[in-house]
Each structure stands twice: as C-alpha cells, then as structure tokens.
C-alpha cells in the first residue's frame, strides 16, 4: 500500500518491477502488511531469500520465520500488532486503510484479483494475527542512466561527439537497462560484460 493506504500493484512481481512501481507512489514510499500465518506460505510465494530458514519440517520453518520477524520488530525495522488497526496506526497510515485490507481479503476469498490480476495461488488473505508490517523505500539493482556511448563503446559528450580514448562497458553503459533491470534473463549482465569486453579488447589490441 502507499501512504494513502491504497493498494497500487500486483504484489507478486519481480523486484525491479516492484521498485519502479514504488518510485511512482507519493513520497516514493510504500508499506507491506501481512498476517502471522504468512510464515507457512512464504515458500509458495517464493519471496523468502534465506534458504536456511526453509530447512526442516513445515512447523519448524514457520517458527524460524516468525522468530526472524519478531527480531526485526525488536530492532525497530518492522511493526507488530494484535489487530490490523493497531498496525495501520503504527505505520501512520489513514484509518480508511482498513478498507483496503478488507477489500483485498474479499478478493482472496473470491479467488480472483479483479483489481491487479495476481495469480489465484498467491492470493492469501491478511486475517490471522498478530500482524506485521514494514515501510519499504525504492531500490535499484543497476544504474539506469550511465555514460552514453556509440557501437564501438566510445563515450560521447553532451553533443554526441566521441571522447577520444574513453570507453565504457557493463552496467554503466548509458540506457543499457532503460527503466528496468531484467533479472529474469540468466547471465544477462555477465554475458554482456564478457562479450563486449572481448570485442573492445580485440579492437584495442589491433589499434
């Protein structure tokens, strides 16, 4: 949800897409809110990154995840409450945010997200407390600007003229990622760096 307490996207998307959506929200700030039972569903969502948390029987895994949440609450990185209203208040969101959560829960129970079309398998209602939430800021995986260059990897000045002796490769090549970083293309960054590096090295060796 954004600072207005509104849901604004399909939450089950790649992190770069989520990041770009976050940038478009008021204050570039959004919030995530979930219930205690989500600890037993994170494997399904594919949103948990700590593999050590996913070892062992389901009950032990869920307990380890909740323990990590509580540690984050203790550290002040997250908030926790017995009711949705208390969590919403701690986040500083408007009281009508509860209507957003209730509407989302209705979509989950209906099994169809008619707002943003999240896949039904990922529609998990936020109904079982205690509840957790945190503030999420925008993030980038790569430089989306960078140094402009031509097809020979030569840097260009503000007038589009070649800057002799200056070359650029990799993620700092201007506009190589435009507004997003495609993490669903395996080896995209390394492959580009190795291939372009070889080509430029070959050209410079000949020179």
Secondary structure, 3 states (H helix, E strand, C coil): CECCCCCCCCCCCCHHHHHHHHHCCHHHEEEEEEEHHHHHCHHHHCCCCCHHHHCCCHHHHHHHHHHHHHHHHHCCCCEEECCHHHHHHHHCCCCCHHHHHHHHHHHHHHCCCCCCCCCHHHCCCCCCCCEEEEEEECCCCCCCCCECECCCCEEECCCCCEEEEEECCHHHECCCCCCCCCCCCCCHHHHHHHHHHHHHHHHHHHC
